[in-house]
Structure formats: C-alpha cells, structure tokens
Amino acid sequence: MPDSASKQNYRPNTPKISTQAKISILVCYHQISKPVIAGKYLRSIIVGAANMGEKAESIISYLEKASGKKRANSDAQASAPESKSQSALVLRDDVGENISALNPYFCELTAIYWAWKNLDSEYYGLFHYRRVFNLRFMERFARFAQTRTRVINANLLKILCGLDDKNIRQKVAQYDIITTACINSGKNELDPLYKNYALAHPSSDLDTCIEYIKSHYPHMSDALDSALFAKPTHWSIANMFIMRKDLFFEYCEWLFSVLFGVQDKIPYKSYDKYQARVFGFLAERLFNVWLEYKRVQNPELRFGYAPLLQMIKDNPIFGFSTSGEHKRLFIFGLRVWKSKIQNKSA
C-alpha cells in the first residue's frame, strides 16, 4: 500500500462539477456535541437512532437549532418512499431500509448502509462529529496524516479544513476516491495491519473474514495479502471517505456481503461494550483491502489522501464536567476525580 506521502493521482485539468451536483457527506452523531458540522454538502445523521427512543429527537432538535433553519429542498433526496427524513436537515439511520439497531456492533456502518439503501446522490462521504478531513491537503503535506486539536468553532473548522461548498466541489472533481492519509500505527510501526488488529482485538474475527473473502472473492486474495500482511503498516483509518456513486455502491455491496456473511460466526454479543463494536473495527481493515484491490484493478482511478483532523473534547482548567453517566473534577486541566452519577429516581 502507498505511503501517505506518495504521489496522488491528481489531475489538475479535471473539469469542474456543477454547483447542482448531488454531494452527500454524512456527519455521524450519537449524542449532543459541538461543533455542529453542517452545510450544503455536509449532512448530519443520527446513528443508532433505533435504540435511542426520545433521545434521538433531542439530538435532532439540537443539531437543527445549531445548524439554522431547515432547507426546503434537499440536495440529496432519499430514494426510499417511506423515508420521512428525505429533506430534513438532520437525517436518522432508522428510516427506510436500515440496520440502525445493529449500531452497537456496526458503529458508523449503520450510516453507510442507510445511505447506500436510501440516499440518491452522485458522491457519498462519511465524517464523524469530531473527525473530519482537512480538504486543504496538498501532496507535499500528505505525510502529516493526523492532527489533533481541541474542539473548535464550526465556522473556523470549515475555514481551516476547506469544508466550504466550493472547495468540496473542487476536491470531488479532482479525485474519484478520497480517504484518510495512510498512517503507521501500533506498538511496532513495522508490524503488518493484521498484527495491528490482533494487538487490540480478537484476531479470530479477522481470520473469519479472511477465510470468507478467500472463499467467496478469490480474485481479491492478492489484495488481501498485500493490505493485511505487508510491512510496514500503512492504512487509512476511521471508515472515512468521499467517493463516486458507482464506487460507493460497489464497496457497500462487497463490504456488507462479507460482514453479513461472517456475522453468525463471530460471538459479538458476548463481548464487552468496546469489543462489541467488532464490525466497525473489521470494516476499517477491510476498507484497505478493497482500496488495494481497486488500485491494482484500475490504475486510472484518482486517489486523494486527506489528513485527518480529530477534535479532542475540552476539559475545564478548574471545575466539574458532566457527560454521560459520570461527573468529573479537573484541576489545571487534569482529571483528579470521577464518580458515577446516582439516579435520584431509583
């Protein structure tokens, strides 16, 4: 797999795309959080909405208020007639054909599946509420694969990362697939991606996927070996991308065929809350297998590798912070105390 600093298949004379082009970059939310990343092409989606009850409506209300008034006409219409959120500013993954209830195990893949089955667009993408692409990337800076910063204002974020409508259109016109700049990770940067997975998760689950792919997609065996067992590890993380519709549909067809094909062979319901997210973890690695296959299959595809900007939640210098089920005390920005909030109605 290419180093993140290697030459990208950029074509400077690529024609511009129309301002009317349908571009849908879903930004996943599962809780109320800042910043609210929204725009003509950036669409908030509630993931795991099927399991939330009234909480989903609270998140939607918050995101709508923070984003401004709803648009009368969406730039990307859902194709499923039963979808009630086709033209809403905030989408949810539990309308139309969906796997929203599987979100504890599939993570952001429930948004990807929903878009595949319900959203009519020309280009599809996925961000997280605190992870976005820096679309101002240039080839010589691609080696800076990941930047961490405190949570920043949404307008400033758009400026810094080139998330304005014009720049998004330009990048979409320049590349067929944009994904995260490849990184080296793991305790030993020379370890292959397979070992990287095995250090953090049950390797038997990845073995199950490998066996399934070699059995059902034997033509991808070389890409599988190259992506998972080559040294050193260079891979795109976080299940994030922007790509053309035909490529997106091809990827989804393959990915969910594999994941649903192995679902009953993986004991995910017996895992703790973190490891239960197994299908999201597997998809991160499988995406790299598919990317490697496409690179070899079609050398003319234009790949762009965008640095990842990850926003870290601000902690108070002095004082308490409450989130989820816990209350925390910070002194000089360091957490010195944490306690679970007692349910007063209990």
N, C-alpha and C positions, 0 to 999 in steps of 0.2 A: 504494500500500500504506500502511496506517496507521502513524503514528508510534507508537513503543513506549509513549508516554505518553498516547495517545489513549484514549478511553473504551472499556472492555472490555464485552462483552455478558454482564455478570454479573447473575444473578437471585437475590437474597437469599432468596427464598422457595422455592427449589428443594428438593424433598423429599430427605431423607437416603436414602442407599442402604444396603442390608443389610450387616451385618458378614460375611455369607456371600458377598457379591458376588465374582465372579472378576475380579481385577485383576492383570495381569501386566506389570510394568515390568522389562524385561531390562536388566541392567547388564553391558556388554561388557568382557571381559578377554582379553588375548592374551599376558599374562605375569604372573608373580607380582608383586603390587603392593599397597601399602597406600593408603588404607584399604579394607577389605573391606565393601562396601555391600550388606547383605542384610537381609531381613525377610519378613514375611508376603506382601507385595506386590512386594518387590524381589528379583529372581531373577538370580543370576549366570549368565552364559553364556560359554562359551569360543568365541571366533570364530576361524575359520581352523583349527579342530581337525583337519580332514582332512589338513593339511600338517604337523602337529606331531609325529606319532609318539608316543613315550612322554612327551614334554614336556607334552602335554595332561593326562595322568593326574597328573603332578606338580603342575600348576596346580590341578587339581580337588581334590587332597588338601589343598593349602594353603588353598584357599578354604573347604573343608568344615571344616577344623580351626579356622579363624579365625571361622567363622560359627556354630559349635556343632553339635550333633547333627542328623542328617537328620530331616525330618518324615516321619511315617508316611503321611500323605495330603497330596498337593499341592493347593494352592488353584486351580491351573490345570493341568488334565490335557491331555497331548498327544493329539491325535486319531489320529495315525498308529500303528497297532498294532505296527509294528516298532520304534518308538522305545523304547530301553532307558532313557532318562533322564527318563521322564514324571514320576516322583515324586521324582527326585533333587533335592537342594538346589542342586546346580550342574548346569546344562544344558550341552549342547555342540551346535554347529551342523552336525555331520556325521552325525546320525542321522535316519532318516525321509527325506522328500523334501528335498533341500538343494542349495545351491551353495557349500558350505564351501570347496572347492578354489579358488574364484574370489576368496577373501578378499584376496589381494594387490592385486586390481583393484577389488573392490567394498567393501572395508573393512567397516564395521558393517552394511552392507546384507545381509550373509550372515545376520546375526541376525534382521533384519527379515523376510527371506524365510523363514527357518526358522519363525518364529512364525506367519507367515501360513499356511504349509502344514501345521504340526504342532501348534500350540498352541490349545486351546479355552479362550477367555477372553471376558469381557464388555467389558473395557477393555484396551488394549495400550499399552505405552510403551517408550521406549528412553533409557537413560543410558549414559555412558561411565564407566570406572573412576575417572577423575579429573574428570569433568564431570557435574554434576547440576543439577536445577532447585532454586531456592530457592522452595519451595512456601508460604512465608510471605508471598509477594508481595501487595502491595496496590496498587490503581490509581495512587495518587499517587506511588508509588515505582517504577513500571514503567520510568521513564526510565533507571534505573540498570541497564542491560541486562546488564552483565557485571562480575563481581567475581573477582579473583584472590587466592589465599591459598596459603600453604604447606600441604602435606599435613597434615590434622588427624585426630584420633581419630574413629573411625566413630560412636561414641555422641554425641560433641559435634557431629559433622556432622548427624546426624539431628535434634538439638535445634535447631541454628541454621537449618536449611533446612526444618524441618517435614516430615521424612520418616517420621514415626511413622504407624502404621496409621490412626488417627482422622483426622488432617489430610489424608492421601492420599484417604481416602473423601470427605471434605468437598469437596476441590478437584475430584475426579472428578464429584461430584454437581452442582457449580456450573457446570462447563464441558463442552462437547462435545469441544473440541479445546484442549489446552494445548501451546504450543510456546515456543521461546525468545523473549524480548523482542527486538523488532526493533532492530538496531544500524545505525549508519553505519560503513562500513569502506572501506578502500582509500586510496591516496595522496591522492586528492581525494574528500572526502565527498560532493561534488556529482555524482560520476560515477554513471551508472546501473549496475545489477547486471551487465549484460553486460560493460561495461568492467572492472568489478571482477574478473570471471573472466578476461578477456583479459590483464590485467596479471600474472596468476600462472600461467596455464595456456594451452595451445594453443586459441585461440578457434575454430579449425575444428571442434573436437569439439562445442562448444556450438552452432555453426552447424548441424551434422549433426542434433542433437536438435531444434533449432527447425524445420528443414525437415521432419523426421519428424512432429512434432506438428501442424504446419500441414496436412500431407498426410492424416494419419490421425485427427486430432482437430481439425478446422477450427473447431468450436464453441468451442474454447479459445484461439483466436487473440488475442482482446482481452485475456484474462488473461495470455497470454504476453507481449504487448507491454507491458502495464502493469507486470508483475513485473520484466521484464528491461531495459526501456528508459526507465522513468520516472525522473525526478530529484527529489530526491536518492535515494541508495540506502538503503532501509530493508528489512532482511531478517532472517529467522530462520535461525540457523546451526546446524551440527553434527548435522543429521539427527536431532534430538531432539524428542520429543513424548509426549503421553499422549492417547489418543482412544478413542471408542466403537468397538466391533467393526465395525459396518456402515461407518463412515468409514474405518477402518483397512484393511478388505478392499478398499474402493473405491480407496483410494490405492495399495495394493500392486498391484492389477490394472492400474492405469494406469501407475505408475512402471516396473514390470518389463516391461510391454509396450513402453514407449519404450526402455528400456536394452537389452533383448534385441534390439529392432528395429534398433538402431544399432551393436550390438556388433561386427559384422563389418566395419563401415565406419570403425572407429577403430583406429589402429595401436598399441594399448596395450601389446602385448608388446615393442615396440621402444623404449618409454620407459624412463627411469631409474626407480629404485625409488619415488621420490616421485611423479613424474608418472603412474606406472603405476596409481596409486590414482584414476584418472580418473573411474570410475563413481561413486565416493563423492563426489567434488568436484561432478560434474554433478548428482547427486541433491540436494545441498544447495540448488542453484539451482532445480531442478525442483520441489522441495517448495514453494517460494514461489510458483511458477506455479499449482500445484494449490490452495494456500491462497487465492490471489487469486480463482481460479475459484469455489471454494466460497463465499467471502464474497459474491460477486455473485449466484451461483445461488440461495443460500439465506441471506437476510439474518437469518433467525431463529437460525442457528447461534450458539452461545455460544463465543466465542474467549477464551482466557486467555493472557496473555503473561508467562511466568515468567522472572525474571532468571537468568542462567547463573552458577553458581559453578564456577570452574576452579581445581583444585588443582595447584600447581607443586611438583615434587619438591624436597625439602630437600637442600641441599648442606652438607657439613660446613664448619664455620668453619675448622678446620685438619685436614688429613689427606687420605687417599686414599678414593676411591669407585669401586667396580667395578660396571659394569652392561653387559649385552650383551657385546660383543666388546672393550670398551675399559676402561682404568683411567685415572683422573683424579686430579690433585693440586689441592687447594684451599687457599688462604691468605686469611684474612679473608673467607671465603665466595666468593672469586673463583677460577675455574679458571685455573691457571697452567701446567698441563702435561696432555697427553693422549697416550696411547700404546695401540696395538692389542695385545691380549693374544696372546702367542705360543702356538700349540698345541704342548704338550710331546710329544704322541704323534706329531707329524709327523716 
